[in-house]
Amino acid sequence: MSHTGKVAIITGAGSGLGRATALKLAEKGALISVVDLVEQAGQETVQQIEAAGGKAIFVKADVSKADEVENYVKTTVEAFGRVDMFFNNAGISGPGLKLADHSIEQFDQIIDINLRSVLYGLKYVITEMLKTGGGSIVNTASTAGVVGVQSVAPYAATKHGVIGATRTAAIEYGKDNIRVNAIAPGTIETPMVVQFGKDNPEVFQATLDSIPSGRLGKPEEIANLVAFLLGDEAPYINGSVYSIDGGVTAQ
Ligand code: NAD
């Protein structure tokens, strides 16, 4: 139980990668602050953690709003006393259009939810970790943060930005005992991806055909990597970007 007694904030923990990671960290003994925009989804994650014998709270927040980010950090500290681990993960995929076919509002929405949210989360969580002697952070980027990907230009722009924020935070706070890394998942079977596949069947089939491992990834496979990176077995991993994509970016 390597994460026993540690306090973890996980955004987007009502679904997909966030929920799988919340369950994994709780299983390893961490106290979980489940953050999500959708109350019912977040409460379900809390119930699943409690049913398995773990401890969690739900904090409703829109991660694109700075005051709500500040509040989820504050609420977590009020409940559990500190923040040791942070999975800065909530995000949306976008509509699946070529760059010039997006509206300005679509650009803004994706940037707000996928990039501003990550900077806000880093700001408020790092401020808290500095008070208690350090911690570890994983930001969720994407294959589209490492290479260009058809039909998701604003998404790719935000995920490249997440990697820039990760590397810079890592070098700024390494001496404060705060590690900051990013994961770059390929196509993982979550509600977000299932919906994207329904909305964009041709793009999705091409994506599937391009995966060397021949299948989608599973949320639990991401959770295993995040739990490792956040935990005490990775003390010298800082500022790194981990591809977990079935070989897609090896091509
Ligand atoms: P998901 O849709 O299953 O879960 C995302 C969760 O985030 C949902 O519970 C949703 O309610 C929440 N959320 C959305 N907007 C929010 C907001 N403004 N404030 C608070 N919560 C909000 O998606 P997922 O596949 O688990 O994606 C999680 C992260 O992983 C995202 O950043 C996504 O870009 C990234 N990612 C996913 C894949 C994949 O294939 N699934 C690949 C690469 C990266």
Residues whose N, C-alpha, C, O or C-beta is under 5 A from the ligand:
A	BS01	NAD	G12 G14 S15 G16 L17 G18 D36 L37 V38 A41 A61 D62 V63 S64 N89 A90 G91 I92 I113 T140 A141 S142 T143 P185 G186 T187 I188 T190 P191 M192 V193
